[in-house]
Amino acid sequence: IFSKRADVAYAEPNYLIKIAGSLEAEIVDQWALNKIEAPQAWDQITVQSPALIAVVDTGVDPNNPDLFDNIWESPLEIPSDGIDNDGNGYIDDTWRWDFVNNDNDPMDDQMHGTAVSSVAAGNQNGQGVAGVCPWCEIMAVKVLSAEGAGSLDVAASGIIYAVDQGAQIINLSMSAPVGTQTLENAVN
């Protein structure tokens, strides 16, 4: 009914999405770095320019030893001053935003986002997981709950936020039953 109205661009269900893959495989299987020849690639890189990777997922644990050196911090936001210093509409979003709880603390209460972040940018510190780009930075964008589920409109908001904050890469390790215009618009 709504789709037929002249003043409506499109109308569609707000489908539920969930994490894709298993946590155990992401943490344990380091064979993938050799499979993609990451060590050989690292040897060829003379200037390690950090890319900003937004992990749009269940959040990130910034205290994880694989990640704490690689957590991005907004140069325009002053931590804990209660002011939106960078004028983006989000107060004190120094390194993150939690769209599930609508606050600046996207602590990972499911650990999928932390595992994905470690695979992307884990430090080569002899502990845990080495990431594909260990000199890259992680921006945490929480759009999925502790159950690993959320809605497409929230995921779309997270994608737009990540782009607006300067993310050069966005990781979405999630699945949905169908594609939607809302998600396609956010990705585009």
N, C-alpha and C positions, 0 to 999 in steps of 0.2 A: 504494500500500500504506500509506504513512504517513498519507495524508489520511483513511483510514478508521478510524484509531485514535482512541479517545475522548480521549486526552491530548494530541492534536496539533490546534492551531487551524487550520492550513493547511500545505500543503507544495507547493512549486512549484520549477521550475528557476531557477537563478541566472543569468539571461540576461546576455549581454554587451551593453554600450551603447557608443555612439561619439558624437563631436562631430557637430553638425548644421550644415550650411552650409559656406561656404568662407571662409578667412581673408582672402583678397584683397578680397572684396566688403565685408567689415566695415571694412577699413582705408581703402579708396579711396572708397567711395560716400558722400559727405557730403550728397548730394542729399536723403537721407531726413530730415534735420533741417528742411529747408525744406518738404518734403512734409507733415510732421506739424505744421508751423507752430511749431516750437520757438522761433525768435527772437521771434515775436509773444507766445508764452506767457511767455518770460523777461521781456519788457517789462511784463507784467501782475503779476508776482510782486514784492511789496514786501518780504516777509520770506523770506529764503532759508533755510528750516529744513532741515538735512541729514538725509536718510533714510539708514539703514544698509542697503546692498545687498550681500547675500552672492552671490558669483559661484561657484557650485558647478560646477567645470569642470577645466581642466588646470593650474590654479594662476594666479598673477599675478606679474609682474615689478614689484616695488615701486620699482625705479629708473627705470621708464619716465617720461619727463618729463610725459606726459599725466596720470599717476596719483599721483606721489609725494606731492603735497600732499593727496590725497584718500584715503589709506590709513587705515582705521580702526585705532585702537589701544585695546585693552581697558584701561579705567581701573583694573581690579583686579589686573592681572598686572604683575609687575616683570620687565623683560627680562633674560634670561640669568642668572638667579640659581639655576636648577636646581630651583625650587620651584613647585608648583601653587598659586600665591597665591590664585586665585579659587575653588579647590576643585571645578573642573569635570571633573577626571580627566585633564587635558592640561597637561603641564609647559611653561611659557614660551610659551604660545600667545597672544602679545601682539596679533597682528593676523591670525592664521591658524591652519590646521592642514592637514597633508598626510596624507590617509587612504591614499594609494597607498604611501608609504614609512613611514607611522606616525611622523612627526616634525613639528616646528614650522617647517619650511622648505618651503613650497609654491611654490618657484620654478618658474615656468612654463617647462617644457622643450619645449613644443609651440607656444606663443604664441597659442593660441586663447583661453584665459581672459583673457590680457592685452588682446587685441583686443576681446573682449566687455566687459571692464571699462572700456575707453576709450570705447566706444559709450555705455555707461551713465552714466559719471561723469568723462569726460576733462575736464581743465582747459581753460578758454578762454585759452590762453597763446600763441596764434599759431603753435604747433608741432603737428604730428601731427593728432590727431582731437579735435574738441569733442564732449563727451558730451551726452546729453539732459538730464541733471541735473548740471551741472558743480560744484555745491556739495555733492553727496551724497558719502557715504563708502563705500569698498569693503572688504569682508571677503573674504579669499581662502580658499576651501575646495577643496583639490585632491582630486578623486576619479577623474580620468582620467589615464592615463599619457602618456608622450612620443609614443606612437602614437595618442593621442586616443581610447583605449578603456579600459573598466573594467567592473566588474560592478554589478548593480543593488543588491546589499546594501551595497556601499561607497558608492554614490550616496545610498542611504537614510540611512546613517550621517552623511553630510555634510549632508543636509537637516536632520536632527534637531539636529546640532551648531549649524548656523546659527541655527535658531530658539532654541535654548537660550542662545546668545550675544546674542540681541536683534535679529537681522536683521528688518527690516520688509518687505524685498523679497528674494526669492530668485530668481536667474536660473539656469535649467537649459537650456542650449543643446545638447541631446543627444537622441538617438533610440534606440529599441530596437525589436526586431521585434514585441513584444507588450507589453501592460500587465500589471502584476503586483500582487498584494496587498501585497507588501513595499513597493513604491514608493508605492502608494496610501496605505498606513498612514503612511508617513513624511510625505507631503504633507499628509494630514489632520491 
